[in-house]
Amino acid sequence: MSTPVMQGTERKRLDVEWVRAQFPSLQRKVNGYPAAFLDGPAGTQVPKQVMDAVQNYFLESNANTCGAFATSRSSDAIIASAREAMADFFHCDKDEVVFGQNMTTITFALARAIGRQLNPGDEIVVTTLDHDANVAPWRALEEKGVVIRQVDIHESDCTLDLEDLKRKINAKTKLVAVGYASNAVGTINPVGEITKLAHAAGALMFIDAVHYAPHGPIDVRALDCDFLACSPYKFFGPHMGTLYGKREHLLRFRPYKVRPASDSLPDRWETGTQLHELIAGIGAAVDYLAELGRRHDPAAKDRRSALLSAYRATRQHEMALLARLVEGVLAIPGLRFFGINDAKRFDERCSTVSLRLANHTPTDAAKFLGERGIFTWDGNYYALNLTQRLGVEASGGLLRIGLVHYNTTEEVDRLLAALQEFARG
């Protein structure tokens, strides 16, 4: 049964029952407990629409591209359709969308191509808050004599030190690499403001939007960033990566590729045979979100408008869950919370929480929860700079709880009860 439309200027609430019905894996049980998938930051579950798209590709279109026969032409059409879907997702033109193995691999390939035009002494700015996939590819260019400068954080709330960032951007800066949101502590960075700072210095802007993509809409035109990467398996799709690049830059930089490969866009950046069946799944994942959006705003006729509607509904739901979660964990004695915990500042964060319990390792906590059907992550989640900076890397990192729109109030309450039991034990 759908929830009623909210009164006044408030929007219709998310129909969580309909959402959960789209995800078959949410029916799983562990040791007799219903599974609570609070592991979204490492990869979300996928709706049946995505599963069907992958299977149907194998049944009806399994062939390589650009052939003079039916299944090859069908593959071409499916890839073109998925590219158009991602163009709506990013709010860009379809030839500015690149598919790849994953965000990490895409970023290494892009860094290598950009590195061809860099000289010793040129500088790249990275941050302490980022996943290493937005650090290591740029640090690899130190082999060429490129200087890497790392922006610090405010430890009290795990936000970027913007004054430090401003100091580290200078006339030698060629690129600034920043995450849209932290995959460890949920901080949403002011990427629009940072893009302006980078461009004012004549530098390119690369945004890692992997963690932000399931939680909020992306508009590369409004951001005016030069490159932005994300991973569909973090927003309810299959295990692949996608890249947005401004057309002028995708043409300007020379990717490493085989000689017969096309030099047109976006083909020149898509090395080798692509995972066509997963690209079909990417298109289906975007269309799932659009379908959700239309259910909450029937006036949203085009896909981009429907996606914006979906994110309005999911954001409201996730923030309600987050408020309940943060209030509950802060009441647990001896618990250390990392990141923004003031509800008045929740517009600066998404629904990912990391913590430590006194006298317990994150791994022990994750195992305890896992035995009760509650799936969370422990460790550094590849945000190595951050766990080192916070002084927790050597002792097991953090316990991470990641909420997305298919999670429920009941699951948050189960988690809180289990954490309280674990803390007492």
Secondary structure as UniProt FT lines:
FT   TURN            8..9
FT   HELIX           16..21
FT   HELIX           24..27
FT   STRAND          29..30
FT   TURN            31..32
FT   STRAND          33..34
FT   STRAND          36..37
FT   HELIX           40..42
FT   HELIX           48..60
FT   HELIX           70..90
FT   HELIX           94..96
FT   STRAND          97..100
FT   HELIX           103..115
FT   TURN            116..117
FT   TURN            120..121
FT   STRAND          123..127
FT   TURN            128..129
FT   HELIX           132..134
FT   HELIX           136..139
FT   HELIX           140..144
FT   STRAND          147..151
FT   STRAND          153..154
FT   TURN            155..158
FT   STRAND          159..160
FT   HELIX           162..168
FT   TURN            171..172
FT   STRAND          173..179
FT   TURN            183..185
FT   STRAND          187..188
FT   HELIX           191..200
FT   TURN            201..202
FT   STRAND          204..208
FT   TURN            210..215
FT   HELIX           220..223
FT   STRAND          227..230
FT   HELIX           232..234
FT   TURN            235..236
FT   STRAND          241..245
FT   HELIX           247..252
FT   TURN            259..260
FT   TURN            265..266
FT   HELIX           267..269
FT   HELIX           276..296
FT   TURN            298..299
FT   HELIX           303..330
FT   TURN            333..334
FT   STRAND          335..338
FT   HELIX           343..348
FT   STRAND          352..357
FT   TURN            358..359
FT   HELIX           362..371
FT   TURN            372..373
FT   STRAND          374..375
FT   STRAND          377..379
FT   TURN            381..382
FT   HELIX           384..389
FT   TURN            390..391
FT   HELIX           393..395
FT   STRAND          398..402
FT   TURN            405..406
FT   HELIX           409..424
//
